[in-house]
């Protein structure tokens, strides 16, 4: 496995397609969740949590909460940039925040905060987050049962 990046963040670039939009060519609210899912999956890969790794270890992330603010619309054909980053680590849960913008523009279109729990597939029980994350990003965790958040 390659070393983890110094900062737990990535940028994913995606284009708005017809199936993402409503009749007016505006991105439908549920389509943003799909875009965020793609970016979150890319971040997981960057953090060493690929589908292959999940299959090998039997440890999977389960989404338990999504908070989303729709600030401005995206439209058919626009190029989007999704910045996703790991912002909090607890014993069995972690938080990923994502911001969607039009590529090259500063204004946020969507802000999203998602909480995930790590679960062992074999028994469906919560399991500690990957130790490699705790070691690589100690500033995101207090190291005990508590946690800290990076803003």
N, C-alpha and C positions, 0 to 999 in steps of 0.2 A: 504494500500500500504506500502511496506517495505521501509525503509530509503534508500536514494541514496548512492552509494559507494563514498568514499572520493576522488577517482580519476575517472574521466569519461573515463575509458579504460577497454578493455577486451582482452583476447586471445581466439581465436577460433581455434580448431584443426580439420583439414579435410584431407581426403585421396584423391589422384588423381585417378579417375576411368577412364575406357576406354572411356566413352562418353565425357570426358573432353579433349581428346587428338586428334591429327591428325594421319595420317597413320604412322608417324615415332615415335609415342608414346610421343610426346611433347605436353604440354598443349597448346591448341588453345587460341589465344588472347581473344576471347569473353568468354571463360570459366572462365578466371580470374574475369570477371565482376560478374559471377554467384557466385563464391567463396566469393567475396567481399560483395555481396548482403546478403549472409547467415551471414557473420560476422557482417554486419551493422544491420541486424535484431536482432541478439543476443545482440548487444550493446543497441539497442532501448529497448529491454526487460529489460536489466539491469538498464536502466535509467527510468524505469516505464512506458514505452510507448509501451505496448503490443498491440496485435491486439484487444483484449477485451477492453482495455482502449481507443483505437482509435474509436471503435464502440460506446462506451459509451459517449465520448466527442465530436465525430464528427470532431476531429482535426487530420489531417494526414500529414506526411512528403511527399513532392514531390521533386524528384531529378531534379535539373535544370542544373547541370554541373558536368562533370567527367573529371579529368585530370589524366592520367595514364602513368607511365614509366615502360616499360618492360626491365628489366636489365639482367636477366639470366633466362634460361628455367627451368621449373619443368617438371617432366616426370611421366609416368604411374606408379602407385603403390607407389609413394613417399608420405610421411606424411608431411603435411604442417602446419605451424603455421601462423595465421593471427592476427596481433595486430591491433586493431581498437580503435581510441580514438576521443572524442569530443574535437576539438581544438579551436573553435571560436563560439561565440554566438552574434548575432545581434538581432534587434527587431523582425524580422520575418524569419530570415534565420540562418542557422548554418552550420558548416563545420565539416566533419568527415574525418580523415586521416587514411589510412590503409597501413600496410606493410606486405607483404607475404614473408616468409622464409621457407626453409626446416627445419623441427622440429629439434631443437638442434644445428642448425648452425647459425653463425652470419651474413652471407651475405644476403642482400636483393635481392629477385628475382623480386618483383614488388612493386612499390610505387604508391599509389592512393590518390587523394584528391577529395572529393565530397562535393558539396554545395547543400543543401536542403532548401526548403521553407516550412513553416508550413501553411497549407491551411484548411479552414473550408469547410467540405464536402457539407453542405447544399447550399452554394452559390458560392463555388469555389474561394473565396477571401482569400488573405493572412491574417494570424492571428498571433498574438504574440506567440513566442516560450513559452513552458511551464514555468510558474513562478517558479516551483520547481527547474528547471535547473538553472535559474538566481540566485536563493537564494543559491543553493548548490555549484555553481561554479562561484562566482563573479569575479574571476581572468580571466575568459574567456570573460567577457563583461564589457564595461565601465559603464553600467547601464543606459545609455542614448540612443541616436540614433546611436552612434558609436559602435566600437567594439575593442577588443584586441585579439591578437593571442598568443597562447602558442606554443613554439617550443620544 
